[in-house]
Amino acid sequence: VCQQALAGTPFRVHKPEGAIFLWLWFSDLPISSEELYQRLKQRGVLVVSGHHFFPGLNEDWRHKHECIRVNYAQDADTVQRGFNIIGEEVKRAFVE
């Protein structure tokens, strides 16, 4: 589902460990994961910006601004639509 929707973007999926979430990493994302979250929210796709998961990390580690957490515990059509929109917004960010 996510492979097809995100084809053409520099993404990786962190190894899932039995949860209902996937971590997507967009290497060299030209906008912050917070900005990506805002764009996705306007299109009805809710994710969590990765920067929220690094409390206490004082160094400016780029990786924390390139990841989003996605819940995939929805019906297949909803998940597919969400990944399609994520793919569109990430591709848009790389061409702006």
Protein Blocks (a to p, Z undefined) as FASTA:
>chain_A
ZZmmmgoiacdddddehiabdcdddehiabdfklmmmmmmmnopacddfklmmghiabdc
fklmmcccddfbbcfklmmmmmmmmmmmmmmmmmZZ
